[in-house]
Amino acid sequence: MSYFFTCFATLFAIIDPIGNIPFFIALTEDLSEGLRERVSKRATVIAAALLIIIVLTGGAILKFFGVSVNSLRIAGGILLFMVAIDMLKGSPSSEKYFKKGMQHKDVDSLAVFPIALPIYSGPGAITAAIVLASEAKDVVKMGLLIGSIVLIYVIVRLTHVFSEEITKVLGRSGADIFARVMAIFLAAIAAEYIIQGVFGELRSFLASVKHIR
């Protein structure tokens, strides 16, 4: 179960369901209750389906581009660290996507962009999903990873349903504080990815040198 909790904690910190509540509310505040529900359901399903597809095809993608898992860990760790810094500074990238989203009030397109992608399934979540999938050596672990993704998006859906109540309890400042706490954990996870990738590459290099000798 430690692998399940690792998957859940990593993706939860990146997707940040609580911290993204203000953006969902702002993007859908002019919609009726029925249309808001439609956007929420569509965005949640699209975001979850995207990550699950990435998990199932991640290995093939790495082979196609000739990228090693260790290289992906290093690149992914750097990317996640940048996302964490972005979150600590107040999520300016989310603000950018929010402004773009306000220009598109078509319900279906709003659900896809910017809510599903990239707010709830951005580059950080995609990178982390591929790295975690590379560590799933059997069907059980792959199932646990997919299960953690499903659980996270169930939580995302619940935050939409109870968004107003959660906002009243936390307030905008509370949501910001929660997002920054998640950013700190995300930075630590990113550092772990980089360390694992660097040492993995070093071990591979030393093994190849030893084999040549």
C-alpha positions as CSV (number, residue, x, y, z in Angstrom):
1,M,0.0,0.0,0.0
2,S,3.0,2.3,0.3
3,Y,3.1,2.6,-3.5
4,F,-0.6,3.5,-3.5
5,F,0.0,6.3,-0.9
6,T,3.0,7.5,-2.9
7,C,0.9,7.7,-6.0
8,F,-2.0,9.4,-4.2
9,A,0.2,11.9,-2.4
10,T,2.2,12.9,-5.4
11,L,-0.7,13.4,-7.8
12,F,-2.9,15.0,-5.1
13,A,-0.2,17.6,-4.4
14,I,0.1,18.4,-8.1
15,I,-3.6,18.4,-9.0
16,D,-4.4,20.3,-5.8
17,P,-8.2,19.9,-5.7
18,I,-8.7,22.3,-2.8
19,G,-6.4,25.0,-4.1
20,N,-8.1,25.0,-7.5
21,I,-11.6,25.6,-6.1
22,P,-11.5,29.4,-6.5
23,F,-10.6,29.0,-10.2
24,F,-13.5,26.6,-10.8
25,I,-15.9,28.9,-9.0
26,A,-14.7,31.9,-10.9
27,L,-14.9,30.2,-14.3
28,T,-18.4,28.9,-13.7
29,E,-20.0,31.6,-11.6
30,D,-22.1,32.9,-14.5
31,L,-23.5,29.5,-15.3
32,S,-26.7,28.0,-14.0
33,E,-26.6,25.1,-11.5
34,G,-27.3,22.6,-14.2
35,L,-24.6,23.9,-16.6
36,R,-22.1,24.1,-13.8
37,E,-22.8,20.4,-13.0
38,R,-22.4,19.5,-16.6
39,V,-19.0,21.3,-16.8
40,S,-17.8,19.7,-13.6
41,K,-18.7,16.2,-14.7
42,R,-17.3,16.6,-18.2
43,A,-14.0,18.2,-17.0
44,T,-13.5,15.6,-14.3
45,V,-14.0,12.6,-16.6
46,I,-11.8,14.1,-19.3
47,A,-9.0,14.9,-16.9
48,A,-9.1,11.4,-15.3
49,A,-9.3,9.7,-18.6
50,L,-6.3,11.6,-19.9
51,L,-4.1,10.6,-17.0
52,I,-5.2,7.0,-17.2
53,I,-4.4,6.8,-20.9
54,I,-1.0,8.4,-20.1
55,V,-0.4,5.8,-17.4
56,L,-1.3,2.9,-19.8
57,T,0.7,4.2,-22.7
58,G,3.6,5.8,-20.9
59,G,6.0,2.9,-21.4
60,A,5.4,2.9,-25.1
61,I,5.9,6.7,-25.3
62,L,9.3,6.4,-23.5
63,K,10.4,3.6,-25.9
64,F,9.2,5.5,-29.0
65,F,11.3,8.6,-28.0
66,G,14.2,6.5,-26.7
67,V,14.0,8.2,-23.2
68,S,15.2,6.3,-20.1
69,V,13.2,6.3,-16.9
70,N,16.0,8.0,-15.1
71,S,16.2,10.8,-17.6
72,L,12.4,11.3,-17.2
73,R,12.8,11.3,-13.5
74,I,15.4,14.1,-13.7
75,A,13.4,16.2,-16.3
76,G,10.1,15.5,-14.4
77,G,11.7,16.5,-11.1
78,I,12.9,19.8,-12.5
79,L,9.4,20.4,-14.1
80,L,7.6,19.6,-10.8
81,F,10.0,21.8,-8.9
82,M,9.1,24.7,-11.2
83,V,5.4,23.9,-10.7
84,A,6.0,24.0,-6.9
85,I,7.7,27.4,-7.1
86,D,4.9,28.6,-9.3
87,M,2.3,27.5,-6.7
88,L,4.3,29.1,-3.9
89,K,4.4,32.4,-5.8
90,G,0.6,32.4,-6.2
91,S,0.0,30.2,-9.3
92,P,0.5,32.9,-12.0
93,S,0.1,30.2,-14.6
94,S,-3.3,29.3,-13.3
95,E,-4.2,32.9,-13.4
96,K,-3.2,33.0,-17.1
97,Y,-5.3,30.0,-17.9
98,F,-8.2,31.5,-15.9
99,K,-8.1,34.7,-17.9
100,K,-8.1,32.7,-21.2
101,G,-11.0,30.6,-19.9
102,M,-13.1,33.6,-19.1
103,Q,-13.0,34.5,-22.8
104,H,-14.6,31.1,-23.7
105,K,-18.1,30.7,-22.2
106,D,-19.1,27.7,-24.4
107,V,-19.9,25.1,-21.8
108,D,-18.2,22.1,-23.5
109,S,-15.0,23.9,-24.5
110,L,-14.8,25.5,-21.0
111,A,-14.9,22.0,-19.5
112,V,-12.0,20.9,-21.7
113,F,-10.0,24.1,-21.6
114,P,-8.9,25.4,-19.2
115,I,-10.6,23.3,-16.5
116,A,-9.7,19.7,-17.5
117,L,-6.5,20.7,-19.2
118,P,-4.3,22.2,-17.9
119,I,-5.8,23.1,-14.4
120,Y,-6.7,19.5,-13.4
121,S,-4.3,17.6,-15.7
122,G,-1.4,19.8,-16.5
123,P,2.2,19.0,-17.6
124,G,3.2,18.3,-14.0
125,A,0.5,15.7,-13.4
126,I,1.2,14.1,-16.8
127,T,4.9,13.8,-16.1
128,A,4.3,12.4,-12.6
129,A,1.9,9.9,-14.0
130,I,4.5,8.6,-16.5
131,V,7.2,8.3,-13.9
132,L,4.9,6.5,-11.4
133,A,3.7,4.2,-14.2
134,S,7.4,3.3,-15.0
135,E,7.7,2.2,-11.4
136,A,4.6,-0.1,-11.6
137,K,6.3,-3.4,-12.3
138,D,3.2,-5.6,-12.1
139,V,-0.6,-5.5,-12.7
140,V,-1.3,-4.9,-9.0
141,K,0.8,-1.7,-8.9
142,M,-0.7,-0.5,-12.1
143,G,-4.1,-1.1,-10.7
144,L,-3.2,0.8,-7.5
145,L,-1.9,3.8,-9.6
146,I,-5.1,3.9,-11.7
147,G,-7.1,3.6,-8.4
148,S,-5.3,6.5,-6.9
149,I,-6.1,8.6,-10.0
150,V,-9.8,7.7,-9.9
151,L,-9.9,8.5,-6.1
152,I,-8.3,11.9,-6.7
153,Y,-10.8,12.9,-9.4
154,V,-13.6,11.7,-7.2
155,I,-12.3,14.2,-4.6
156,V,-12.1,16.8,-7.4
157,R,-15.7,16.2,-8.2
158,L,-16.7,16.4,-4.6
159,T,-14.9,19.8,-4.2
160,H,-17.0,21.0,-7.1
161,V,-20.2,19.8,-5.6
162,F,-19.4,21.4,-2.2
163,S,-17.3,24.2,-3.5
164,E,-19.3,27.0,-1.9
165,E,-19.3,25.3,1.5
166,I,-15.6,24.6,1.3
167,T,-14.9,28.2,0.3
168,K,-17.0,29.5,3.2
169,V,-15.0,27.3,5.7
170,L,-11.5,28.0,4.2
171,G,-12.0,31.4,2.6
172,R,-9.8,32.4,-0.3
173,S,-6.8,32.8,2.1
174,G,-7.3,29.3,3.4
175,A,-7.3,27.8,-0.1
176,D,-4.1,29.8,-0.9
177,I,-2.5,28.5,2.3
178,F,-3.5,24.9,1.5
179,A,-2.1,25.3,-2.0
180,R,1.3,26.5,-0.7
181,V,1.5,23.7,1.8
182,M,0.9,21.3,-1.1
183,A,3.6,23.1,-3.0
184,I,6.2,22.4,-0.3
185,F,5.4,18.7,-0.4
186,L,5.6,18.8,-4.2
187,A,9.0,20.4,-4.1
188,A,10.2,17.6,-1.8
189,I,8.8,15.0,-4.2
190,A,10.5,16.8,-7.1
191,A,13.8,16.7,-5.3
192,E,13.4,12.9,-4.7
193,Y,12.7,12.4,-8.4
194,I,15.9,14.3,-9.3
195,I,18.0,12.4,-6.8
196,Q,16.7,9.0,-7.9
197,G,17.3,9.9,-11.6
198,V,20.8,11.2,-11.0
199,F,21.9,8.2,-9.0
200,G,20.1,5.8,-11.4
201,E,22.1,7.3,-14.3
202,L,25.3,7.1,-12.3
203,R,24.7,3.4,-11.6
204,S,24.0,2.7,-15.2
205,F,27.1,4.6,-16.3
206,L,29.3,2.8,-13.8
207,A,27.8,-0.6,-14.8
208,S,28.6,0.1,-18.5
209,V,32.2,1.2,-17.7
210,K,32.7,-2.0,-15.6
211,H,31.2,-4.1,-18.5
212,I,33.6,-2.5,-21.0
213,R,36.6,-3.3,-18.8
